[in-house]
Amino acid sequence: MAKPDDRSDNVAKLKQMIANTQQNISQTKDYLKAHEDEISNKERSDLQNKNARRENSIDSFSSEIEDELQ
C-alpha cells in the first residue's frame, strides 16, 4: 500500500534546505578567500559556478515555499 502524500512539513523542509545551501555558499566563499593564492583558476571558476547554481536553487526553494503557502 502506498504511503499517503503528507506535505504538512514541506515548508519547514524547504526552509532548512535554504539554510543549508546558504551555509554551503558562505563556506565556499570563505574557502576561496582563504586559499585564493593556492587554488587554480579552474578550481576557482568551478566553485564560483557551483555557488551560482546554489543561488538558483535557493530561488527555486523560495518559489516552492510560496506555492506551498497558497
N, C-alpha and C positions, 0 to 999 in steps of 0.2 A: 504494500500500500504506500502510495506517495505521501510525503510529508506535506502538511498544509503550507501555503505560501504566507509566512509570517513576516511582514515588513515593518513591524512595530518599532524595531530598533535600527532601521536603516539610517535615519538622520544621525543618530549617535555614532554609528559605524563610519559614516561618511566624514563626520567632523573629526574623528580620530585619524582617519586616513589623511585628511588635510593637515592635521598637526604633525603626523609622522613625515609627510612629504616636505613640509616647511622645515622640519628639523634636518632632513637629508640635504636640502638646498643650503641651509646655513652651514652644515658641516663641510659640504663640498667647497663653499666659498672660503671657509676658514683654512681648509687644506690647500686651496690654490694660493691663498695669501701667504701661508707659512712656508710653502715649498716652491714659490714662483721661480726661484733661481735654479731649482733642481729638476724640474719636470720639462719634458719636451713640449714643443708647440702642439704636436698631435694630441698628447695626453691632455693638455690644457683645453684644446678645442673640443675634444671628446667630452670632457667634464662640463664645459660650458653648454654644449649641446644637450647633454643629459639634464642639466638644470632647466634648460628651456622646455624640454619635454615634461619635466616635473611641474613647471609653471602651467603648462597646458592641462595637465592632469588636475591640478588644483581648480582651474576654471571649470573643468568638466564636473568635478565633485561638487562644486558650488551650484552649478546648474541642476544637478541631480537633487541636491538638498531643496532647492526652490520647487522643483517638481513634486517632491515628496510632501512638502508642506501645503500644497494646493489641494 
